[in-house]
Amino acid sequence: MDELKIEFASERRNFHPGEEVTGTVSWKLGSKPETVTLHLLWHTEGRADPEVELIRTVPFDNPPAEDRRPFSVYLPRGPYSFSGNLIALNWMFELVADSTKEIASERIVLSPTGEAIRPQEAEE
């Protein structure tokens, strides 16, 4: 069974715009992959049509079937994580290898307060 894993350097999952996120990725695959890549993306969930935007990619060169490697990614200035009545915007890291259908993912929050923005609170 293939295994992909993302581990952050700290237990935190709430980050500020522009902050650096560090950690390690690891994989154990049944065969040597052509590519292993870490993606930073945001996606929407809710009543509207879902949207996804890939923001950063971190390729891991010449990946063997099993490995562990460090990563460092600076977060963008936005858009901020938010949770409204009709739609939410969520950030996540995904680790993908071309040789497997398995994907590792870790959700994070990106906002100036470190918490997902709630639009109804912003109006008050």
C-alpha positions as a LaTeX table, in Angstrom:
\begin{tabular}{lrrr}
\hline
Residue & $x$ (\AA) & $y$ (\AA) & $z$ (\AA) \\
\hline
Met1 & 0.00 & 0.00 & 0.00 \\
Asp2 & 1.34 & 3.42 & $-0.98$ \\
Glu3 & 1.81 & 6.00 & 1.73 \\
Leu4 & 2.24 & 9.78 & 1.45 \\
Lys5 & 2.64 & 12.06 & 4.48 \\
Ile6 & 2.96 & 15.80 & 5.22 \\
Glu7 & 4.33 & 16.87 & 8.61 \\
Phe8 & 4.64 & 20.48 & 9.73 \\
Ala9 & 7.58 & 21.66 & 11.86 \\
Ser10 & 5.10 & 22.79 & 14.53 \\
Glu11 & 1.62 & 21.74 & 15.63 \\
Arg12 & 0.15 & 25.01 & 14.33 \\
Arg13 & $-2.26$ & 25.02 & 11.41 \\
Asn14 & $-3.18$ & 28.73 & 11.58 \\
Phe15 & $-0.85$ & 31.09 & 9.72 \\
His16 & $-0.55$ & 34.75 & 8.77 \\
Pro17 & $-0.11$ & 36.08 & 5.21 \\
Gly18 & 3.54 & 35.99 & 4.12 \\
Glu19 & 4.53 & 33.56 & 6.86 \\
Glu20 & 6.94 & 30.72 & 6.14 \\
Val21 & 5.63 & 27.17 & 6.61 \\
Thr22 & 8.23 & 24.44 & 7.06 \\
Gly23 & 8.10 & 20.71 & 7.57 \\
Thr24 & 8.84 & 17.39 & 5.94 \\
Val25 & 7.11 & 15.20 & 3.40 \\
Ser26 & 7.62 & 11.47 & 3.15 \\
Trp27 & 6.49 & 8.70 & 0.86 \\
Lys28 & 6.65 & 4.92 & 0.57 \\
Leu29 & 5.55 & 3.75 & $-2.87$ \\
Gly30 & 5.43 & 0.39 & $-4.60$ \\
Ser31 & 7.55 & 1.68 & $-7.49$ \\
Lys32 & 9.83 & 4.61 & $-8.27$ \\
Pro33 & 7.68 & 7.61 & $-9.25$ \\
Glu34 & 8.49 & 10.02 & $-12.05$ \\
Thr35 & 7.37 & 12.95 & $-9.89$ \\
Val36 & 6.49 & 13.78 & $-6.31$ \\
Thr37 & 5.18 & 17.30 & $-5.75$ \\
Leu38 & 3.86 & 19.34 & $-2.84$ \\
His39 & 1.05 & 21.75 & $-3.80$ \\
Leu40 & $-0.27$ & 24.76 & $-1.92$ \\
Leu41 & $-3.79$ & 25.58 & $-3.05$ \\
Trp42 & $-7.08$ & 27.08 & $-2.01$ \\
His43 & $-10.54$ & 25.80 & $-2.83$ \\
Thr44 & $-14.08$ & 26.86 & $-2.20$ \\
Glu45 & $-16.92$ & 24.79 & $-0.78$ \\
Gly46 & $-20.58$ & 25.63 & $-0.54$ \\
Arg47 & $-23.56$ & 26.52 & $-2.69$ \\
Ala48 & $-21.60$ & 28.15 & $-5.52$ \\
Asp49 & $-19.65$ & 26.22 & $-8.15$ \\
Pro50 & $-16.42$ & 25.01 & $-6.55$ \\
Glu51 & $-13.23$ & 26.83 & $-7.46$ \\
Val52 & $-9.64$ & 25.66 & $-7.00$ \\
Glu53 & $-6.46$ & 27.63 & $-7.49$ \\
Leu54 & $-2.97$ & 26.17 & $-7.33$ \\
Ile55 & $-0.68$ & 28.78 & $-5.75$ \\
Arg56 & 2.70 & 27.08 & $-5.26$ \\
Thr57 & 4.36 & 23.83 & $-6.29$ \\
Val58 & 7.42 & 22.28 & $-4.68$ \\
Pro59 & 8.81 & 19.48 & $-6.86$ \\
Phe60 & 11.09 & 16.87 & $-5.32$ \\
Asp61 & 13.76 & 15.99 & $-7.88$ \\
Asn62 & 14.68 & 12.42 & $-8.78$ \\
Pro63 & 12.39 & 10.79 & $-6.19$ \\
Pro64 & 13.10 & 7.19 & $-5.20$ \\
Ala65 & 10.29 & 4.82 & $-4.18$ \\
Glu66 & 10.80 & 5.77 & $-0.52$ \\
Asp67 & 12.11 & 9.05 & 0.88 \\
Arg68 & 11.70 & 11.88 & 3.39 \\
Arg69 & 12.46 & 15.50 & 2.43 \\
Pro70 & 12.17 & 18.95 & 4.00 \\
Phe71 & 10.04 & 21.73 & 2.55 \\
Ser72 & 9.71 & 25.47 & 3.03 \\
Val73 & 6.89 & 27.55 & 1.53 \\
Tyr74 & 6.11 & 31.25 & 2.00 \\
Leu75 & 2.38 & 31.84 & 2.09 \\
Pro76 & 0.82 & 34.47 & $-0.17$ \\
Arg77 & $-0.90$ & 37.63 & 1.04 \\
Gly78 & $-4.35$ & 36.18 & 0.33 \\
Pro79 & $-7.08$ & 35.40 & $-0.25$ \\
Tyr80 & $-7.92$ & 34.83 & 3.39 \\
Ser81 & $-9.57$ & 31.70 & 4.71 \\
Phe82 & $-13.22$ & 32.46 & 5.36 \\
Ser83 & $-16.39$ & 30.67 & 6.33 \\
Gly84 & $-19.69$ & 32.26 & 5.36 \\
Asn85 & $-23.27$ & 31.06 & 5.25 \\
Leu86 & $-23.13$ & 30.16 & 1.55 \\
Ile87 & $-19.47$ & 29.56 & 0.79 \\
Ala88 & $-16.12$ & 28.90 & 2.45 \\
Leu89 & $-12.56$ & 29.30 & 1.20 \\
Asn90 & $-10.07$ & 26.76 & 2.55 \\
Trp91 & $-6.31$ & 26.44 & 2.13 \\
Met92 & $-4.43$ & 23.17 & 1.97 \\
Phe93 & $-1.18$ & 21.44 & 1.20 \\
Glu94 & $-1.36$ & 18.32 & $-0.97$ \\
Leu95 & 1.41 & 15.80 & $-1.61$ \\
Val96 & 0.99 & 14.02 & $-4.95$ \\
Ala97 & 3.02 & 11.26 & $-6.65$ \\
Asp98 & 2.33 & 10.34 & $-10.26$ \\
Ser99 & 2.64 & 6.61 & $-9.57$ \\
Thr100 & $-0.29$ & 6.40 & $-7.13$ \\
Lys101 & $-3.85$ & 7.61 & $-6.68$ \\
Glu102 & $-3.11$ & 8.31 & $-3.01$ \\
Ile103 & $-2.91$ & 11.98 & $-1.98$ \\
Ala104 & $-1.85$ & 13.34 & 1.40 \\
Ser105 & $-3.51$ & 16.61 & 2.38 \\
Glu106 & $-3.32$ & 18.96 & 5.34 \\
Arg107 & $-5.69$ & 21.91 & 5.76 \\
Ile108 & $-4.41$ & 25.23 & 7.08 \\
Val109 & $-5.94$ & 28.63 & 7.88 \\
Leu110 & $-4.51$ & 31.77 & 6.27 \\
Ser111 & $-5.65$ & 35.10 & 7.73 \\
Pro112 & $-4.30$ & 38.17 & 9.53 \\
Thr113 & $-5.97$ & 37.03 & 12.76 \\
Gly114 & $-4.94$ & 33.39 & 12.46 \\
Glu115 & $-8.61$ & 32.39 & 12.36 \\
Ala116 & $-10.95$ & 31.93 & 9.40 \\
Ile117 & $-12.76$ & 35.21 & 8.68 \\
Arg118 & $-16.50$ & 35.10 & 9.26 \\
Pro119 & $-18.06$ & 37.69 & 6.90 \\
Gln120 & $-21.00$ & 38.39 & 9.23 \\
Glu121 & $-18.52$ & 39.33 & 12.00 \\
Ala122 & $-16.58$ & 41.63 & 9.67 \\
Glu123 & $-19.76$ & 43.65 & 9.00 \\
Glu124 & $-20.47$ & 44.26 & 12.70 \\
\hline
\end{tabular}
